[in-house]
């Protein structure tokens, strides 16, 4: 096993799964025997490294459900490109990580196994949709997970669980039809993928190990490692971290990075509203696939919500709330052209910053993870993550201290680094500098 992942042996992780999975619910499908590719080279970069794989990636002969009760018996014949790449790199698959129904919620809960519990506070969610992966890594059940990220689905769970999570841009690391449930091509550039690990070095190791198989020919983008802009919360988004701007500037200065607060972007409140408007205006495109036709989806959502899944398990209540909300908002936001123009403008604003070689630092989230069953009501929870998806950023969530509640240290906090598509090396380099500074603070 790679020295970088010492302390996370296959046997140790399997023992941890046996002792803790019934408590945390991090692993949805636990394999009876670890899966190792016998064809992997002896010097494969991840040889012997144990991992769990988000259950949005098809795995031949292993159940892949997308968190959906309807797909509980679905066993793919062909593996996804992500599974094949990790197997060829020598990684050892221990199981499929838990997630939310249809990967469509900020809280990982479903009718298959139940809620993923945050290892730092079992009464709180581990986030979604890659909540199982984040919890498994944080709790020692795996060295890493390989997740997907449509609206913060890698970065927010990583923030909640105190681990590193990186969303690789769709332009450089295309997901496309490899994701299950299938995503409408209209929204492909919103969906990225990437690793969840305990350290930045681990994220770099996993990313480089599969880059030859998963990365497109999109150019690597050089950024200035010593220049950063900080995008801070507005009054509505300060949450439980009102000092983020000052905290981030101090951390960056201690790392030798020149930074300033940016006023070039719309406010977080405007960014969050745009995500809602754009998604609602294009809701028909989002449900254009054959996952669950609208005529079937509406009664499934209604019955699932009214009975909390007792009468109909086709759609989990958490998913149903978001689905119903988006459907209702689609009646209000009908001007697709206006929503599209606003998105073009936002992308131009962010790209203007990147064009100067500057990375963008934001909070990942500004509040502790909600208690179970409450995430769907936390409208501002994912705003800074959504920014990254709307501009197809290379985004990394990095642990940065803890929230304090009544003077006592509480849940992990996290900052986010956003760079343009193809800038993963620059994002990782800055993250390593900041990780070192955090460790010495």
MOFENGI-V112051 format. One record per backbone hydrogen bond with DSSP energy under -1.0 kcal/mol. NH is the residue of the N-H (numbers start at 1). CO is the residue of the C=O. E is the energy in kcal/mol with one decimal. If there is no record, write none. Layout:
# MOFENGI-V112051
NH;CO;E, NH;CO;E
This chain:
# MOFENGI-V112051
5;2;-1.4, 6;3;-1.9, 8;5;-1.7, 13;9;-2.5, 14;10;-2.5, 15;11;-2.2, 16;12;-2.1, 17;13;-2.4, 18;14;-2.3, 19;15;-2.0, 20;16;-2.2, 21;17;-2.3, 23;20;-1.3, 24;20;-2.6, 25;21;-2.7, 28;96;-1.8, 29;96;-1.8, 31;94;-2.2, 35;93;-2.6, 40;37;-1.7, 44;41;-1.9, 46;89;-2.9, 47;44;-1.9, 48;90;-1.9, 49;46;-2.4, 51;92;-2.7, 52;144;-1.9, 53;95;-2.1, 54;146;-1.0, 55;97;-1.3, 57;54;-1.8, 61;76;-2.5, 62;59;-2.3, 64;74;-2.2, 66;55;-1.9, 68;65;-1.5, 71;68;-1.1, 72;69;-1.5, 74;71;-2.0, 80;58;-2.7, 84;80;-2.2, 85;81;-2.3, 86;82;-2.3, 87;83;-2.3, 88;84;-2.4, 89;85;-1.5, 90;87;-1.6, 91;86;-1.9, 92;49;-3.1, 93;35;-2.1, 94;51;-2.8, 96;29;-2.2, 97;53;-1.7, 98;26;-3.1, 101;109;-1.5, 102;66;-1.5, 103;100;-2.3, 104;101;-1.5, 108;127;-1.1, 109;107;-1.1, 116;108;-2.8, 117;24;-2.8, 118;124;-2.6, 121;118;-1.3, 124;121;-2.4, 125;370;-2.6, 126;116;-1.1, 130;153;-1.9, 132;98;-1.6, 134;130;-2.0, 135;131;-2.5, 136;132;-2.4, 137;133;-2.3, 138;134;-2.4, 139;135;-2.1, 141;136;-2.8, 143;50;-2.4, 145;196;-1.5, 147;194;-2.8, 149;192;-2.5, 156;152;-2.6, 158;154;-1.7, 159;155;-2.4, 160;156;-2.7, 161;157;-2.0, 163;158;-2.4, 164;197;-2.5, 165;397;-1.6, 166;195;-2.4, 167;395;-3.6, 168;193;-3.2, 173;169;-2.7, 178;175;-2.1, 179;176;-1.0, 180;56;-2.2, 187;184;-2.2, 188;185;-1.4, 190;187;-1.7, 191;188;-1.3, 192;149;-2.6, 193;168;-1.1, 194;147;-1.7, 196;145;-2.1, 197;164;-2.3, 203;199;-1.7, 204;200;-2.6, 205;201;-2.4, 206;202;-2.4, 207;203;-2.4, 208;204;-2.7, 209;205;-1.7, 210;206;-1.2, 214;210;-2.5, 215;211;-2.2, 216;172;-3.4, 221;422;-2.0, 224;357;-2.2, 227;224;-1.5, 228;258;-2.3, 229;359;-2.4, 230;260;-2.7, 231;361;-2.9, 237;234;-1.6, 240;366;-3.2, 241;238;-2.7, 244;241;-1.5, 247;243;-2.8, 248;244;-3.2, 249;245;-2.2, 250;246;-2.2, 251;247;-2.2, 252;248;-2.7, 253;249;-2.4, 254;250;-2.2, 256;253;-1.7, 257;252;-2.8, 258;226;-2.3, 260;228;-1.1, 262;230;-2.6, 271;267;-2.4, 272;268;-2.8, 273;269;-2.0, 274;270;-2.1, 275;271;-2.1, 276;272;-2.0, 277;273;-2.7, 278;274;-3.2, 279;275;-2.5, 280;276;-2.6, 281;277;-2.8, 282;278;-1.3, 283;280;-1.5, 286;282;-1.8, 287;283;-2.0, 288;285;-1.3, 296;293;-1.4, 297;293;-2.8, 298;294;-2.3, 300;296;-1.6, 301;297;-2.9, 302;298;-2.4, 303;299;-2.7, 304;300;-2.2, 305;301;-2.4, 306;302;-2.5, 307;303;-2.0, 309;304;-1.2, 310;307;-1.6, 320;316;-3.0, 321;317;-2.6, 322;318;-1.5, 323;319;-2.8, 324;320;-3.0, 325;321;-2.3, 326;322;-2.5, 327;323;-2.4, 328;324;-2.3, 329;325;-2.5, 330;326;-1.6, 331;328;-1.2, 333;329;-3.0, 334;332;-1.2, 336;334;-1.5, 339;335;-1.9, 340;336;-2.7, 341;337;-2.3, 342;338;-2.1, 343;339;-1.9, 344;340;-2.3, 345;341;-2.1, 346;342;-2.3, 347;343;-2.6, 348;344;-2.1, 349;345;-2.2, 350;346;-2.2, 351;347;-2.7, 352;348;-1.8, 353;349;-1.1, 354;350;-2.3, 355;351;-2.6, 356;353;-1.0, 357;354;-2.4, 358;353;-1.5, 359;227;-1.3, 360;418;-2.4, 361;229;-2.8, 362;416;-2.4, 364;414;-2.4, 372;123;-1.5, 374;371;-2.0, 377;374;-1.5, 378;375;-1.7, 379;377;-1.6, 381;378;-1.5, 383;380;-1.0, 386;382;-2.8, 387;383;-1.7, 389;385;-1.5, 390;386;-2.6, 391;387;-1.3, 392;389;-1.1, 393;388;-3.0, 394;419;-2.9, 395;167;-2.2, 396;417;-2.2, 397;165;-3.2, 398;415;-3.0, 400;413;-2.1, 403;411;-2.8, 405;408;-2.6, 408;405;-1.8, 410;403;-3.3, 413;401;-2.7, 415;398;-2.4, 416;362;-3.8, 417;396;-2.3, 418;360;-3.1, 419;394;-2.4, 423;420;-1.8, 427;423;-2.5, 428;424;-2.5, 429;425;-2.1, 430;426;-2.3, 431;427;-2.4, 432;428;-2.3, 433;429;-1.6, 434;430;-2.5, 435;431;-2.7, 436;432;-1.9, 437;433;-1.9, 438;434;-2.7, 439;435;-2.1, 440;436;-1.3, 441;438;-1.0
